[in-house]
Amino acid sequence: MRALELFCGQAHARESDVAESIRRSGIRPTHTPAVMLTKWRFGMDRLPTYELTKSFRLLVTLLGIADTRRRMLYCAEGCGHAGHNLPSPPGNAS
């Protein structure tokens, strides 16, 4: 969870991305991870085990939103980010 929070920071997630990440993730805005993120609070790795799946879904969605924006704004012409330059899967991969 902590690494995922760091990835969101590296992708330049913004507080303005939070509402969309809550909507896309399917997490209710009243769930603890959503409330924490709405207040721009992290440390979800310290939440009880039953909150971790919701936290993971929310942070992965936030990362997707931030990374998509980053790719469009800064990496459209190519970049050196390892995660943006993964090799194509083999032709028979499903």
ROTORSE-366193 format. One line per field, with one value per atom (N, C-alpha, C): y, x, z; residue number from 1; residue in one letter; atom name. Coordinates in nm, 2 decimals, m for minus. Layout:
! ROTORSE-366193
v <- (Y,...)
u <- (X,...)
w <- (Z,...)
resi <- (NUM,...)
resn <- (a,...)
name <- (CA,...)
! end
This chain:
! ROTORSE-366193
v <- (m0.12,0.00,0.12,0.12,0.24,0.26,0.16,0.18,0.23,0.19,0.24,0.39,0.43,0.57,0.65,0.60,0.66,0.67,0.57,0.57,0.68,0.70,0.81,0.94,0.96,1.08,1.10,0.99,1.00,1.04,0.99,1.02,1.16,1.23,1.37,1.37,1.27,1.28,1.41,1.46,1.58,1.56,1.65,1.65,1.66,1.73,1.74,1.60,1.51,1.37,1.28,1.32,1.23,1.20,1.30,1.27,1.17,1.19,1.09,0.96,0.95,0.82,0.74,0.82,0.75,0.70,0.78,0.74,0.62,0.62,0.51,0.38,0.39,0.28,0.20,0.27,0.20,0.20,0.27,0.28,0.39,0.36,0.47,0.58,0.71,0.82,0.82,0.74,0.74,0.63,0.55,0.45,0.52,0.46,0.52,0.56,0.47,0.52,0.64,0.64,0.75,0.88,0.87,0.99,1.04,0.95,0.98,1.05,1.00,1.06,1.19,1.21,1.34,1.45,1.41,1.50,1.50,1.43,1.42,1.36,1.26,1.19,1.06,1.01,0.88,0.80,0.69,0.60,0.49,0.46,0.35,0.22,0.20,0.07,0.05,0.15,0.13,0.10,0.10,0.07,m0.08,m0.12,m0.26,m0.34,m0.46,m0.55,m0.54,m0.53,m0.53,m0.40,m0.30,m0.18,m0.18,m0.28,m0.28,m0.30,m0.38,m0.40,m0.27,m0.20,m0.08,0.03,0.03,0.12,0.09,m0.03,m0.07,m0.03,m0.06,m0.02,0.13,0.21,0.35,0.41,0.36,0.41,0.37,0.25,0.21,0.29,0.33,0.42,0.55,0.61,0.74,0.74,0.63,0.62,0.62,0.55,0.54,0.68,0.75,0.89,0.98,0.98,1.06,1.02,0.89,0.85,0.87,0.86,0.89,1.04,1.12,1.27,1.29,1.23,1.24,1.20,1.08,1.03,1.13,1.18,1.27,1.41,1.46,1.59,1.58,1.48,1.49,1.37,1.27,1.15,1.12,1.20,1.17,1.16,1.23,1.22,1.11,1.04,0.94,0.99,0.89,0.93,0.81,0.83,0.73,0.66,0.68,0.61,0.46,0.38,0.23,0.18,0.22,0.17,0.21,0.32,0.36,0.30,0.22,0.16,0.01,m0.06,m0.20,m0.27,m0.38,m0.45,m0.51,m0.52,m0.58,m0.72,m0.77,m0.91,m1.00,m1.12,m1.21,m1.23,m1.26,m1.27,m1.37,m1.47,m1.57,m1.55,m1.43,m1.40,m1.36,m1.40,m1.36,m1.28)
u <- (0.08,0.00,0.09,0.19,0.28,0.35,0.39,0.45,0.35,0.23,0.13,0.10,0.10,0.09,0.21,0.33,0.44,0.43,0.38,0.36,0.26,0.16,0.06,0.13,0.22,0.30,0.39,0.46,0.55,0.47,0.35,0.26,0.20,0.23,0.17,0.02,m0.03,m0.17,m0.21,m0.33,m0.37,m0.49,m0.51,m0.63,m0.76,m0.75,m0.86,m0.90,m0.81,m0.83,m0.92,m0.93,m0.99,m1.13,m1.22,m1.36,m1.37,m1.30,m1.31,m1.26,m1.15,m1.10,m1.20,m1.27,m1.37,m1.48,m1.53,m1.64,m1.60,m1.48,m1.44,m1.41,m1.36,m1.32,m1.44,m1.56,m1.68,m1.68,m1.59,m1.58,m1.68,m1.76,m1.85,m1.77,m1.82,m1.75,m1.74,m1.82,m1.82,m1.73,m1.67,m1.57,m1.45,m1.38,m1.27,m1.16,m1.12,m1.01,m1.05,m1.18,m1.23,m1.23,m1.27,m1.27,m1.12,m1.03,m0.89,m0.84,m0.87,m0.82,m0.88,m1.01,m1.07,m1.01,m0.95,m0.88,m0.73,m0.69,m0.55,m0.46,m0.52,m0.45,m0.41,m0.29,m0.24,m0.22,m0.14,m0.12,m0.22,m0.28,m0.38,m0.33,m0.19,m0.13,m0.16,m0.19,m0.22,m0.36,m0.45,m0.59,m0.61,m0.72,m0.75,m0.75,m0.73,m0.72,m0.85,m0.96,m1.08,m1.10,m1.01,m1.01,m0.91,m0.82,m0.71,m0.76,m0.86,m0.90,m0.96,m1.04,m1.10,m0.99,m0.89,m0.78,m0.70,m0.67,m0.60,m0.67,m0.80,m0.88,m0.88,m0.89,m0.89,m0.76,m0.65,m0.52,m0.48,m0.52,m0.49,m0.56,m0.68,m0.76,m0.70,m0.66,m0.60,m0.47,m0.39,m0.27,m0.30,m0.40,m0.44,m0.48,m0.55,m0.59,m0.47,m0.38,m0.27,m0.17,m0.15,m0.05,m0.10,m0.23,m0.29,m0.26,m0.29,m0.26,m0.11,m0.03,0.12,0.16,0.11,0.15,0.10,m0.02,m0.07,0.01,0.04,0.11,0.26,0.32,0.47,0.54,0.46,0.53,0.47,0.39,0.33,0.43,0.54,0.65,0.75,0.73,0.82,0.89,0.93,0.99,1.08,1.15,1.24,1.18,1.05,0.99,0.98,1.03,1.03,0.89,0.80,0.66,0.59,0.64,0.58,0.64,0.74,0.81,0.83,0.72,0.73,0.72,0.79,0.79,0.65,0.61,0.48,0.48,0.36,0.36,0.37,0.42,0.43,0.29,0.30,0.17,0.07,0.12,0.02,m0.02,0.02,m0.02,m0.17,m0.24,m0.38,m0.40)
w <- (0.00,0.00,0.00,0.08,0.09,m0.05,m0.12,m0.25,m0.35,m0.34,m0.43,m0.40,m0.28,m0.24,m0.31,m0.30,m0.36,m0.51,m0.57,m0.72,m0.76,m0.68,m0.70,m0.70,m0.60,m0.59,m0.71,m0.75,m0.87,m1.00,m1.01,m1.12,m1.12,m1.01,m0.98,m0.97,m0.89,m0.86,m0.79,m0.82,m0.76,m0.68,m0.58,m0.50,m0.59,m0.70,m0.79,m0.86,m0.85,m0.91,m0.82,m0.69,m0.59,m0.62,m0.65,m0.67,m0.79,m0.89,m1.01,m0.97,m0.89,m0.85,m0.76,m0.68,m0.60,m0.69,m0.78,m0.87,m0.95,m1.01,m1.10,m1.02,m0.90,m0.82,m0.77,m0.76,m0.71,m0.56,m0.50,m0.35,m0.31,m0.21,m0.16,m0.10,m0.12,m0.06,0.09,0.15,0.30,0.35,0.27,0.32,0.36,0.46,0.53,0.43,0.33,0.24,0.16,0.12,0.04,0.12,0.24,0.33,0.35,0.37,0.39,0.27,0.15,0.03,0.00,0.03,0.01,0.10,0.21,0.30,0.26,0.16,0.11,0.22,0.29,0.39,0.34,0.36,0.32,0.44,0.43,0.54,0.54,0.43,0.42,0.46,0.46,0.49,0.64,0.72,0.86,0.90,0.79,0.81,0.84,0.90,0.93,0.80,0.81,0.69,0.60,0.66,0.58,0.50,0.52,0.44,0.33,0.33,0.23,0.09,0.06,m0.07,m0.13,m0.05,m0.09,m0.11,m0.02,m0.04,m0.17,m0.19,m0.31,m0.44,m0.45,m0.56,m0.58,m0.48,m0.48,m0.53,m0.47,m0.51,m0.65,m0.70,m0.83,m0.93,m0.90,m0.98,m0.99,m0.87,m0.87,m0.95,m0.94,m1.02,m1.17,m1.21,m1.35,m1.40,m1.32,m1.36,m1.38,m1.28,m1.28,m1.39,m1.41,m1.51,m1.65,m1.67,m1.80,m1.84,m1.74,m1.76,m1.79,m1.71,m1.73,m1.87,m1.91,m2.04,m2.15,m2.14,m2.24,m2.24,m2.13,m2.12,m2.14,m2.09,m2.08,m2.16,m2.19,m2.25,m2.39,m2.45,m2.58,m2.69,m2.68,m2.78,m2.75,m2.64,m2.60,m2.47,m2.39,m2.26,m2.22,m2.11,m2.05,m1.93,m1.90,m1.79,m1.83,m1.74,m1.77,m1.78,m1.70,m1.71,m1.83,m1.90,m2.02,m2.15,m2.13,m2.24,m2.22,m2.18,m2.16,m2.30,m2.32,m2.45,m2.47,m2.59,m2.63,m2.59,m2.55,m2.51,m2.64,m2.62,m2.74,m2.81,m2.93,m3.01,m2.96,m2.89,m2.84,m2.70,m2.64,m2.50,m2.50,m2.40,m2.39,m2.27)
resi <- (1,1,1,2,2,2,3,3,3,4,4,4,5,5,5,6,6,6,7,7,7,8,8,8,9,9,9,10,10,10,11,11,11,12,12,12,13,13,13,14,14,14,15,15,15,16,16,16,17,17,17,18,18,18,19,19,19,20,20,20,21,21,21,22,22,22,23,23,23,24,24,24,25,25,25,26,26,26,27,27,27,28,28,28,29,29,29,30,30,30,31,31,31,32,32,32,33,33,33,34,34,34,35,35,35,36,36,36,37,37,37,38,38,38,39,39,39,40,40,40,41,41,41,42,42,42,43,43,43,44,44,44,45,45,45,46,46,46,47,47,47,48,48,48,49,49,49,50,50,50,51,51,51,52,52,52,53,53,53,54,54,54,55,55,55,56,56,56,57,57,57,58,58,58,59,59,59,60,60,60,61,61,61,62,62,62,63,63,63,64,64,64,65,65,65,66,66,66,67,67,67,68,68,68,69,69,69,70,70,70,71,71,71,72,72,72,73,73,73,74,74,74,75,75,75,76,76,76,77,77,77,78,78,78,79,79,79,80,80,80,81,81,81,82,82,82,83,83,83,84,84,84,85,85,85,86,86,86,87,87,87,88,88,88,89,89,89,90,90,90,91,91,91,92,92,92,93,93,93,94,94,94)
resn <- (m,m,m,r,r,r,a,a,a,l,l,l,e,e,e,l,l,l,f,f,f,c,c,c,g,g,g,q,q,q,a,a,a,h,h,h,a,a,a,r,r,r,e,e,e,s,s,s,d,d,d,v,v,v,a,a,a,e,e,e,s,s,s,i,i,i,r,r,r,r,r,r,s,s,s,g,g,g,i,i,i,r,r,r,p,p,p,t,t,t,h,h,h,t,t,t,p,p,p,a,a,a,v,v,v,m,m,m,l,l,l,t,t,t,k,k,k,w,w,w,r,r,r,f,f,f,g,g,g,m,m,m,d,d,d,r,r,r,l,l,l,p,p,p,t,t,t,y,y,y,e,e,e,l,l,l,t,t,t,k,k,k,s,s,s,f,f,f,r,r,r,l,l,l,l,l,l,v,v,v,t,t,t,l,l,l,l,l,l,g,g,g,i,i,i,a,a,a,d,d,d,t,t,t,r,r,r,r,r,r,r,r,r,m,m,m,l,l,l,y,y,y,c,c,c,a,a,a,e,e,e,g,g,g,c,c,c,g,g,g,h,h,h,a,a,a,g,g,g,h,h,h,n,n,n,l,l,l,p,p,p,s,s,s,p,p,p,p,p,p,g,g,g,n,n,n,a,a,a,s,s,s)
name <- (N,CA,C,N,CA,C,N,CA,C,N,CA,C,N,CA,C,N,CA,C,N,CA,C,N,CA,C,N,CA,C,N,CA,C,N,CA,C,N,CA,C,N,CA,C,N,CA,C,N,CA,C,N,CA,C,N,CA,C,N,CA,C,N,CA,C,N,CA,C,N,CA,C,N,CA,C,N,CA,C,N,CA,C,N,CA,C,N,CA,C,N,CA,C,N,CA,C,N,CA,C,N,CA,C,N,CA,C,N,CA,C,N,CA,C,N,CA,C,N,CA,C,N,CA,C,N,CA,C,N,CA,C,N,CA,C,N,CA,C,N,CA,C,N,CA,C,N,CA,C,N,CA,C,N,CA,C,N,CA,C,N,CA,C,N,CA,C,N,CA,C,N,CA,C,N,CA,C,N,CA,C,N,CA,C,N,CA,C,N,CA,C,N,CA,C,N,CA,C,N,CA,C,N,CA,C,N,CA,C,N,CA,C,N,CA,C,N,CA,C,N,CA,C,N,CA,C,N,CA,C,N,CA,C,N,CA,C,N,CA,C,N,CA,C,N,CA,C,N,CA,C,N,CA,C,N,CA,C,N,CA,C,N,CA,C,N,CA,C,N,CA,C,N,CA,C,N,CA,C,N,CA,C,N,CA,C,N,CA,C,N,CA,C,N,CA,C,N,CA,C,N,CA,C,N,CA,C,N,CA,C,N,CA,C,N,CA,C,N,CA,C,N,CA,C,N,CA,C)
! end
